[in-house]
Amino acid sequence: PIEEYEISHIRGAEKLGFNAYFAELCPIWAYDSFKLWTIQKILRGSQKSFSELKIEFFTNYYGGAAGGAMEFFDAAKAAWQGRSDTPKWLGLYLRDTAAELFSPEILQKMEGALQRAEAGAKLDLTKKRVAELRLEFEKTKAFAQYYRAKKELFFAAFEAEKLPPIEIANAIKKAAQAEKNFEKSAGENSAIFKNARRA
């Protein structure tokens, strides 16, 4: 939910006399487009509230899929806001443990919302935009499964003397398969839908 807080900080900095904004970006477009769009709207002087900007973006960008798309991101936002760790700058950046935030229940909510977005997408361009979101989410799900399989294997190693060999073998097999699934999903996530980025 960084864009929600950045709005107030950007406006506050402007009142203090700041007239430049710098950000290092390496966006995943399907996930970050709203954030980038919102920031540039504020920098160009928009006085709309976060909620107004959110409705404007999702309605214009996702069309008939807007409702499902907003539900999708709201579920992800709730997962981040429900963190129990101590907040710190870039605390989960490039860390596998970020998968802890996305429980199977959260992923199920996001999946349901994305399916509603897919059902609501009627125009070809909207379908491409939702399909790009689908590509990224499949990678997210595969990563979460991979992380949990590795975690199970880690704990199985500590219980090696207590567990039957077949259970340890299954944990190894599950982790290996999860890794393959994640690598396959990441590999398929290419620029197939790059035209969907054009507003």
N, C-alpha and C positions, 0 to 999 in steps of 0.2 A: 504493500500500500504506500510505497514511498512517494508517489506523485501527489497523494492527498496532503501530505505534510510539506512537500516541497512548494506547493502553491503558496501557502502562508509565509514560508521563509523567503521565497523570491519576492513577494509583494512587500514584506517587511524590509528586506535589504534595499529595495528600490526607494522606499521612504527615507532610508538612512543615507541615500546618495549613491548607492552602487549602480553602475550603468553597464556592467559586463557580467556575463555568465559563462562559466567553463564547465564542461562535463566530458569525461572520457567514456565513450560509448562503444560497446561491442554487442549490439542488440540481437536477440532472437526475435525476429519480427513478429511472429504470431503472438508472442507473449508480451513484447515490449512496445508495440505500436501505440497503444493508448497512452502509455507513460510519456513517450517522446512527443506525441501530438499535443498532449495536455501542457507540457512544459513550454513548447513553442507558442502555444496560444497565449499563455500567461506573459511570455516575454514580448509578445506583440501587443500587449495592453488589454487583453480580455479581462473584464471585471465579473465574469460569470462565476458562480460557485462551483465547487468540485462536482456536486450532484448534477448541475446543469450541463457542465462540460461532458460528464460521463454519458448522460442521455444523448447529447448531441453526437458524440463520437460513435457510440454503439448503433444508434439509429441510422446514421449516414453510412457507416462502414459495413455493418452487418445486415442492414435491411430487415427482412422478415425473420432473420436469425438472431436479432438483437436481444430478445428476452432470454433465450437459452445461453447466449454468449455471456451476458451479464451474470447469469446464475453461475456459470462456469468459473468466472474470475472471482465472484463473491465467495465461492466455496474455497478457492485457493487462498484468498485474502484471510478468511476466517482461520485457516490452518496456520498461517504465519502469525496472526494476532494471538493465537492460542499457545504460542511458544512458552515453555516453562524454563528455558535456559536464561542466563543473564544476558540482556541485550548488550551488544558491543559492535563496533564498526566492522563490517565485513565478517561477522562472526561465523557464518556458515558458507562463506565464499569458497567455491571449489572443494567443498567437503562432502564426503559420502553421507555423513550423518544428517544432511539436509533432508534425506529421505524419511527420517523419523517423523517429520512434520506431516507427511502425507500417508496417513493410515489407510488401510483398505476401505474404511468407511468414508473417508474424505474422497478417495479416488472414485468410489462408487457414486458419490454425489456429483462429482465433476463429470463422470461418464454419462450419467443421466441427463445432466444439463447440456452436455455436448451433443447427445443424441437428439434433444429437443431443438438445438440450434441447427443440426443437419436437416431435420424434418422441416424447419421453417425457412430454409434457404431455397429460394425459387429461381432467382436470376443466376446465370452462369458465373458472373463475377463473384457473387456472394457465395456460391458453392465452392469456388476456388479458395476464397478467404477462409471459409470454415474448414475446408479440407486441409489447408496449411496448419490450422490449429489442431486438427486431428493428428497430423504427422508428428507435431511436437508432443502432443499428449501421449501418443503411443510410446514415444521415447521415454517420457516421464514415467509411465507405468512400468515399462521394461526395466528402467533403472531402479525403481522402488522394489521390484521383485528380485532383482539381482542383489541389491543391498541386503534384503531380508534373508536371502538364501546364504549369503556370505556370513551374516550374523549367526544364523543357525549352525553353520559349519564351524564357526569359531567356538561357540559354546559346546558343540559336540566334541571338539578336541579336548576340552577340559574334563569332559565326562567319559573319555574314551575307555577307562577301566570299568565303567558301570554300564555302558551301552553295548548291545549286541553288535558285532561287526557289520551286520546287514544295515543297521541304522546309520552307522558312520558312512558306509559305502553309499547309501541313498542320499545322505547330506552332501557328499562330494559330487555325486551325479547331478543333484538338483542345482547346486551352485554353478557347476560347469555349464549346464543347459541354460540357466538364467543369464550367464555371461554371454553365451552365444546369441541369445535372444536380444540382449541389450545391444551388442555390437551390430547385429543385423538391423535393428531398428534405427540405430544411429547412422548406419551407412545408407539407409534408404531415405533418410531425412536430408534431401538435397534441395536444389533450387527449382524443383519441378513446378512449384506454384509461384515463381517469382513475379509473374504478371499480376498476381492477386494483390501485390503491394501497391499497385498504382491506384490512387484514389480517383 
